[in-house]
Amino acid sequence: MEEDKWWWDFEDDDNFLVKATRRCIEQILLPYVDCNMIWNVLLPRKHLFGECEIAAHTWASVSQWVEMQVPFHLPLLSLLSWPESLIITKISREILQVIVKTTLWVLWKYRNNVLFGNNGKGNELIFDMVVDYSFLWFSSRNRKAFLSWSEWLKNPLISM
């Protein structure tokens, strides 16, 4: 019976290196998606959620909508906990948390649509989706805090 053995075929000396594995994944196994903002599987989350043109534009629109500068440049966990650091009403904090999480989700969903070929178009609708989905999310989970659609469109933080 022949003995089981493993070998590494991506480097000349047959030694396993994490660096070689990463290079193999980046260059061979993962597809590159050609897009005007380069949504690539390998982009760091910091780029995906804030530094790329579409994400930065989305966050700027969100900031303008809520009349508050959203610090999208923060690391992800810090961004998610940012509303807790603000001196605002509890309900406004909850609304802001929903808006931040919805924005991240919509950006991620758009990225997946681009990467997996479902639909790479519609980036002009990202902010509209944030407004729509965050309203649905908040209003379905907070039935006692009534907020009309027209108030939500103006600025959900002011009306509460």
N, C-alpha and C positions, 0 to 999 in steps of 0.2 A: 504494500500500500504506500502511495506517495504522500509525503508530508505536505501539509498546508503551508503556504508561505505567501506573504504579501510583499509587493514591491511598489516603488514609487517611480512612475514613468514620465514625470514632468520636468525633471532636472537631469543633467548629464551624469551626476554621480550617484543616482538612485537614492539619495538621502531625502527623507521627508522634512520639509520646511513649511512652516505656516505661511511665510512670505510667498513661497512658490504656489501654495494652495490658493491664496488670495489672488495672485496674478493669473492663475489658471481660470478661476471663476470669473474674474473681471474681463479677461481677454477672450475666453473661449466659450464658457457656458452661458453667460448672461447676455441677452440681446441688448443692443444699443438702440434706443428709440430716438429717431431724428425728429426734433421738435424745435420750434423757435426759442424755447426756454430750456431745452435739454432735460426733460423729465427722464431720468435714468434710474434704474433700480439701485444704482450705487450711490446716488446722491445722499449726502447726510441729511438727517431730519431738519437740521438748522436751515439748510438751503431750501428744502422742500416746503417748510412751513413759513418761511419769512424772507429769505434772501433772493429768491428767484422773482422775476418781474411780475408774473401773474399773482403769486402769493403776496408780494409786497403791495401790489395794487388792491388786492382784496382786503388786506388788513387796513390800508389807508381808507378804503370805503367804509369799513366797519367803524374805524375811529371817528370818521366824520359823522356817521349815522348816530352813534351814541354820544357824540360830542365829548369824547375822552380819548386820549392817546393810549392805544393798546400797545403794550411793549412786546410786540411779536418777536423781537430779536432775542428775547430771553430763552434759556434752555427750556425744553418742553415742560418739565415738571414745574419749573418756576412760573411759566406762563399759565399753567393750569391752576396754580395756587394764588396767582396774582390778585384775583378779585377779593380773596380773604384779607388782603393787606389794606384794602381801601376803607375809608370811613364813609360808608354809604349805608342806606337801609338794608335790612336783611333781604327783602324782596328784590331790591336792585342788585344786590350781590348775586342772588340766585339767577336773575335774568342775565347778568353779565357772564356768569359761569356757563349758562346754556349757550350764549352767543359764541364764547370762545371755543367751547367744545364742538359746536356745530360748524364753526369756521374750519377747524382742524379736520373734521370729518369730511366736509365738502371738498376741501383741498386734496385730501387723501383719495377720495372717490374719483375726483377728476384725474388725478395722477394715474390711478388704476385703469380708468377708461382709456387714457392715452397709451399706457404701456401694453395693455392686453387687447388693443385693437377694437374695443367696443365702440368708442367714439372719442376722437381727439379734438372735436370741435366744441364750441359752446363756452369757451372761457369767459365770454362777456356775460354769461348768465350765472357765474359763480356767486357773485354777491347777492343776486336775487334769490338764489337757492339758500344762501345763509339766512336771509331775512325770512323766507317762507318756512324753512325747516325749523328754525329756532322758535318761531311763533307757534308752530304745531307742537313742538316738543314741550315748550313751556306751558302752553295753555292746556295741553292734555294731562299734564302732571300737576298742575296747580289750579284746580277748578275753583278754589275760593278766591284766588287773586284774578278777578276779571280784568282783562285788558282787551280793548277792541282792536281790530285789525288796523283801523286808521290811526289809532294812538301808537300802535307798534311800528307802523311805517314811519311816523314822525321821529320818534325817539322813545324806545320802550323804557328807558331809565327815568325820563322826566315825568311820564304819566303815572308812575307808581309812587 
